[in-house]
Structures are given as structure tokens and as C-alpha cells.
Amino acid sequence: MKKEYRAADWDRYRMDMRDPHRELEPQEDEIAVVHAALDMLVSEGILPHSTYDHQKFLAHRAAVAEKFEIPWTAITPRQQRLIYAINAIAQPRHMLAAGVFCGNTFISNAGAAVGPGAVYTAQSLVGVEIKPEEAERAERNVRRVDPTGVARVVAADAVDVAGDLDHDLHLLYLDADGDAARGKGIYFDILQACYRRLVPGGIVLAHNSVNCAERLASYLAWVRDSANMRVSVNVILDGEGLEVSAK
Ligand SMILES: C[S@@+](CC[C@H](N)C(=O)[O-])C[C@H]1O[C@@H](n2cnc3c(N)ncnc32)[C@H](O)[C@@H]1O
């Protein structure tokens, strides 16, 4: 069944993709809109609570702004806060992120466990990027905030990495844009490849649930079928969207 949380101003909230660190609204407004979305994820049984450390999040945001080389990103400040908060609350022991480009989306997830925004200890946080030069840049960026190596980026096809997992998976983040034939439809292939590893209660985050909804139609239909995923909510804080599903 289709469920959604939609911010009243989602279609007026806009970011320059080449200037992602600029503040778009007062902090308290950003906190409130993300909090409302988290509350819905709690009421749907996806998250146990909606509390996260705001100061730690700001430390994470500052480190990324200072240390990451980001040519462009579609991750808005609201989306960055939402993804960080979901990870800070769910605390996935093993996290896999597919299609991480320069690493900004990856660290929005992993930053809850490594670097100055860390609030828990994870076992493995792996970002996958198919273009070797982008994977190298992402790995360089990540090393600047996480000297431990718990968070790392590999150059590979995310379908293969997902299929080869030999451990439980607690959170999967999907952002790969595939090849000409599949485009973002590749989300479905990646999820299928590691579904058996996803633990009960495990979370899947799919970016672009709004602006790529057509290409993601099969994926969205599948995760919104409770025979496959227990519950799924389309969180619409900006024009990109994030489908949040739990097994
Ligand atoms: C559109 S970018 C994601 C950018 C991200 N939304 C942001 O705003 O920072 C998608 C990335 O997925 C990568 N990609 C495409 N197919 C992939 C695959 N099969 N495995 C891993 N990465 C893949 C592309 O090379 C590209 O860097």
C-alpha cells in the first residue's frame, strides 16, 4: 500500500546542486520538517523512536563541508539530515550503499557511525561505485573523516557486491543510476540480489522516489507490497524524495 509523508513546501524547497552547503532555511524549520517525517516512520513501525543528537549531526555536516570534494550533489540539507538521523536511530551494524558517486550520500548514512558525528559503533559500512575514478574520489573523501576504515568505498558493480554478501545486512541505501537500459530500475536488481541477507526489520532507503518515480515503478510497486516488505513510506521533503522501506 502506498504511504507517504509530504512536507507542505516540498516543491518550493530548492537547492543549487553545485552549492550544496548553503543554508536554505532556518535550522529550526529544517529540524521540524525532518522530525515530522521521522515521527511518521516511528508510527509505521520502521524506527523505534525519533530522537538523535543534533549537535553531532552538525559536527558531521561541518566535517563534510570542510573535507569532502563534491563536484555536485542532489542531496539537500533536509535529505542529508533525514538520512543521517535514520542511521543514527536504526544503528545498522552492516550498511551497504549502492551508487555513491563522490561519496556524499554514502557519508550521510555512514556519518552516524564514523567521524565527528559518530553515535554508535558499526561493523562494516560499504559504499559501491561502478566508475573507478569516482570510487577513488569517494574513498579519498571518506578517509578524510574516517581514519578507522570501518567506512570504505569500493569500485564495483553494486549488483555483484549485493549478491556476494556473506553476512547479515541491516540497512541498504540505493542511488545507482544503472546503464542506459535499466537506469534507476537497477534498484530492483540490487535489492533482489541481497534481499535474503536483509534482516527482519532491516531498512532500505531509495533516493529519487519522486523525480524518478516512473523509472522506479516496478521497484516501488514491489516494496509497497506487504508480501515483500512489511511497510514502505515515501518521504517527500524535497523534489527528489526517499522511499523508506522495512522488511
Ligand atoms: C546519480 S549518481 C548518485 C548521486 C547522488 N544522488 C548525489 O546526489 O550525490 C549515481 C551513481 O551510481 C553509479 N552507478 C551506476 N550503476 C552502478 C552500479 N551498477 N553499481 C554501482 N554504482 C553504479 C554511477 O556511476 C553514479 O556515480
PDBQT file of the ligand as one rigid body, heavy atoms in Angstrom, charges set to zero:
ROOT
HETATM    1  C1  LIG A 301      23.313   9.882  -9.905  1.00  0.00    +0.000 C 
HETATM    2  S1  LIG A 301      24.718   9.281  -9.058  1.00  0.00    +0.000 S 
HETATM    3  C2  LIG A 301      24.203   9.464  -7.382  1.00  0.00    +0.000 C 
HETATM    4  C3  LIG A 301      24.456  10.851  -6.884  1.00  0.00    +0.000 C 
HETATM    5  C4  LIG A 301      23.797  11.158  -5.574  1.00  0.00    +0.000 C 
HETATM    6  N1  LIG A 301      22.343  11.105  -5.688  1.00  0.00    +0.000 N 
HETATM    7  C5  LIG A 301      24.220  12.520  -5.081  1.00  0.00    +0.000 C 
HETATM    8  O1  LIG A 301      23.387  13.422  -5.163  1.00  0.00    +0.000 OA
HETATM    9  O2  LIG A 301      25.357  12.681  -4.611  1.00  0.00    +0.000 OA
HETATM   10  C6  LIG A 301      24.599   7.575  -9.375  1.00  0.00    +0.000 C 
HETATM   11  C7  LIG A 301      25.929   6.860  -9.327  1.00  0.00    +0.000 C 
HETATM   12  O3  LIG A 301      25.663   5.464  -9.484  1.00  0.00    +0.000 OA
HETATM   13  C8  LIG A 301      26.772   4.902 -10.174  1.00  0.00    +0.000 C 
HETATM   14  N2  LIG A 301      26.346   3.586 -10.688  1.00  0.00    +0.000 N 
HETATM   15  C9  LIG A 301      25.595   3.311 -11.776  1.00  0.00    +0.000 A 
HETATM   16  N3  LIG A 301      25.391   1.982 -11.904  1.00  0.00    +0.000 NA
HETATM   17  C10 LIG A 301      26.038   1.400 -10.849  1.00  0.00    +0.000 A 
HETATM   18  C11 LIG A 301      26.210   0.045 -10.442  1.00  0.00    +0.000 A 
HETATM   19  N4  LIG A 301      25.673  -0.963 -11.131  1.00  0.00    +0.000 N 
HETATM   20  N5  LIG A 301      26.930  -0.185  -9.322  1.00  0.00    +0.000 NA
HETATM   21  C12 LIG A 301      27.495   0.838  -8.623  1.00  0.00    +0.000 A 
HETATM   22  N6  LIG A 301      27.364   2.130  -8.986  1.00  0.00    +0.000 NA
HETATM   23  C13 LIG A 301      26.653   2.414 -10.083  1.00  0.00    +0.000 A 
HETATM   24  C14 LIG A 301      27.095   5.940 -11.241  1.00  0.00    +0.000 C 
HETATM   25  O4  LIG A 301      28.392   5.791 -11.750  1.00  0.00    +0.000 OA
HETATM   26  C15 LIG A 301      26.870   7.253 -10.456  1.00  0.00    +0.000 C 
HETATM   27  O5  LIG A 301      28.075   7.734  -9.885  1.00  0.00    +0.000 OA
ENDROOT
TORSDOF 0
